[in-house]
């Protein structure tokens, strides 16, 4: 491999790492600064724990746990998409919609 190619690859790697680090810290800041997002994400984390506990206790099967996790991931993706559109915020209506979706999943845990 030529020296110039190596230098270009190293530079590209450094730029990629810096970009990923900046975007990860930006999302962390959003979560700290925006109570609606924090509330939605806290509920998702709580549901994740409940799903794991129900699975561990044998209350729900592996497939059901997988489906519930998949639904929670979809809610989290929607929350992030909403926040990206609103400069890191989610509106009250978006929060309400996400909470309604979380309620639906919550009712399925332990059935």
C-alpha positions in Angstrom: 0.0 0.0 0.0 1.4 3.4 -1.0 2.2 5.9 1.7 -0.4 8.4 0.3 -3.1 5.8 0.4 -2.2 5.0 4.1 -2.3 8.7 5.0 -5.7 9.1 3.3 -7.1 6.1 5.1 -5.8 7.3 8.5 -7.2 10.7 7.9 -10.6 9.3 6.8 -10.7 7.1 9.9 -9.9 10.1 12.2 -12.7 12.2 10.6 -15.2 9.4 10.9 -14.3 8.9 14.5 -14.6 12.6 15.3 -18.0 12.8 13.5 -19.4 9.8 15.4 -18.2 11.1 18.7 -19.8 14.5 18.1 -23.1 13.0 17.2 -23.2 10.6 20.1 -22.4 13.4 22.6 -25.1 15.7 21.0 -27.8 13.1 21.6 -26.7 12.7 25.2 -27.0 16.4 25.6 -30.4 16.4 24.1 -31.5 13.7 26.6 -30.2 15.7 29.5 -31.7 19.0 28.4 -35.2 18.0 27.2 -37.5 16.5 29.8 -40.0 15.1 27.3 -37.3 13.1 25.6 -35.9 11.9 29.0 -39.4 10.8 30.1 -40.0 8.8 27.0 -36.6 7.2 27.1 -36.9 6.4 30.8 -40.2 4.6 30.1 -38.5 2.6 27.3 -35.6 1.6 29.6 -38.1 0.6 32.2 -40.1 -1.5 29.7 -36.8 -3.1 28.6 -36.1 -4.2 32.2 -39.7 -5.5 32.6 -39.4 -7.6 29.4 -36.1 -9.1 30.6 -37.6 -9.8 34.0 -40.8 -11.4 32.6 -38.6 -13.5 30.2 -36.4 -14.6 33.1 -39.3 -15.6 35.2 -40.9 -17.6 32.3 -43.9 -15.3 32.1 -43.3 -14.7 28.4 -41.6 -16.7 25.8 -38.5 -15.9 23.7 -40.5 -14.9 20.6 -42.9 -12.7 22.6 -39.9 -10.9 24.2 -38.3 -10.4 20.8 -41.5 -8.9 19.5 -41.9 -6.6 22.5 -38.2 -5.4 22.1 -38.8 -4.8 18.4 -41.8 -2.7 19.2 -39.8 -0.7 21.7 -37.0 -0.2 19.2 -39.5 1.2 16.7 -40.8 3.7 19.3 -37.2 4.8 20.2 -36.5 5.2 16.5 -39.6 7.4 16.1 -38.6 9.5 19.2 -35.1 10.1 17.7 -36.6 11.0 14.3 -39.0 13.4 15.9 -36.2 15.0 17.8 -34.0 15.4 14.7 -36.8 17.3 13.0 -37.2 19.6 16.0 -33.5 20.4 16.8 -33.4 17.9 19.6 -36.8 18.5 21.0 -40.0 16.5 20.8 -43.3 18.3 21.0 -46.0 17.6 23.6 -48.1 16.0 20.9 -45.2 13.7 19.9 -44.6 12.8 23.5 -48.3 12.0 23.9 -48.2 9.8 20.8 -45.1 8.0 21.9 -46.5 7.4 25.4 -49.7 5.9 23.9 -47.5 3.6 21.8 -45.5 2.7 25.0 -48.8 2.0 26.8 -49.8 -0.5 24.2 -46.5 -2.4 24.5 -46.7 -2.1 28.3 -50.0 -3.8 28.4 -48.6 -6.7 26.4 -45.7 -7.4 28.9 -46.7 -10.2 31.2 -49.8 -11.4 29.3 
